[in-house]
Amino acid sequence: MRPRVSVIVATRDRRQALARALASVDDQRYRSFEVIVIDDASTDGTWEWLRTHRPRDHVVTTDRPLGAAAARNRGVAWARGDIVAFLDDDDTWGAGYLEAQVQQFDADSGVDASATGHIEIDRGGQVWHPDVRAVFDYASPLIRMLAECPVHTLSVVACRRAAFERFGPFDETLEVVHDLDWYLRLLAAGGRLAEIRAVLVRRAIPGGLVSRHRRWFSEERAVHRRIFAQGLVGRAERRRIEASRALFFARIGLAKGDVGFCLARLAEAVAASPVDAMRIAVIRWRRWRGRRPPGAWVPAQ
């Protein structure tokens, strides 16, 4: 029988983390799924481990590293389910994750993709609850995605497989933001991304994005400019978006000790929209002071 959901896990040299991720898939209450693992030229024995311990999974291997976007595209090409769910190899799902996603798609035929809530776990085991509340009332989901990108990991996202035919595959020229680019293309073309508030995913932090913040910034800016060129964003909205993202990257630069990068982004934020930059900074500061303390993760039922 054809599975309803295709679970796609791209991996490279993270065999132990991959085992935890796949164990969380095994624990799903919803059972009509297949698992497709794309081993992107691992050198740590991942393929041999999969062959021995995961004989029922479909494993796709590459002769050389192709990158996450290309690996995920290959997984989509092998998918048989009409719903595709992505899981990063260092993240894990709560037992009700697939059940909630399938229910969302069954409840609304107009939804193209769906994202759940998540918590973040650092290397010391502390749990953080990310604040994904919108800072402003945005004119559209596209504007909010550009300004704040509330979807922090592809591990919270499932979509209809047909969405890849409608909006295209992941852009394999993008090393970091191919997922953001795909969400933006979906929204720009009139697609719908639903939100499930339940916290159903554990995200490992920090991820590779933080260690490659300059590349992340460069790619995101290029993707934003492609959207702006379509004329879907007004001038005032664009200035707010630019101020918001510049402040975001300034904070990352500061955390990484990249002072020059941080100061350049702060200058950009003020130049784009001094009023918005101040409002965003004040709102974020107030929220940070009242941020929920670390605590044990309890999966939503």
MONOR-V559733 format. One record per run of one state. SS is the DSSP state (A for helix, B for strand, O for the rest). FROM is the first residue (numbers start at 1). LEN is the number of residues. If there is no record, write none. Layout:
ss = [SS | SS]
from = [FROM | FROM]
len = [LEN | LEN]
This chain:
ss = [O | B | O | A | O | B | O | A | O | B | O | A | O | B | O | B | O | A | O | B | O | B | O | A | O | A | B | O | A | O | A | O | B | O | A | O | A | O | A | O | A | O]
from = [1 | 5 | 12 | 15 | 27 | 33 | 40 | 46 | 54 | 58 | 62 | 68 | 79 | 83 | 87 | 92 | 94 | 97 | 108 | 113 | 122 | 127 | 129 | 141 | 149 | 154 | 157 | 161 | 162 | 168 | 178 | 189 | 193 | 205 | 208 | 212 | 213 | 229 | 235 | 256 | 259 | 290]
len = [4 | 7 | 3 | 12 | 6 | 7 | 6 | 8 | 4 | 4 | 6 | 11 | 4 | 4 | 5 | 2 | 3 | 11 | 5 | 9 | 5 | 2 | 12 | 8 | 5 | 3 | 4 | 1 | 6 | 10 | 11 | 4 | 12 | 3 | 4 | 1 | 16 | 6 | 21 | 3 | 31 | 12]
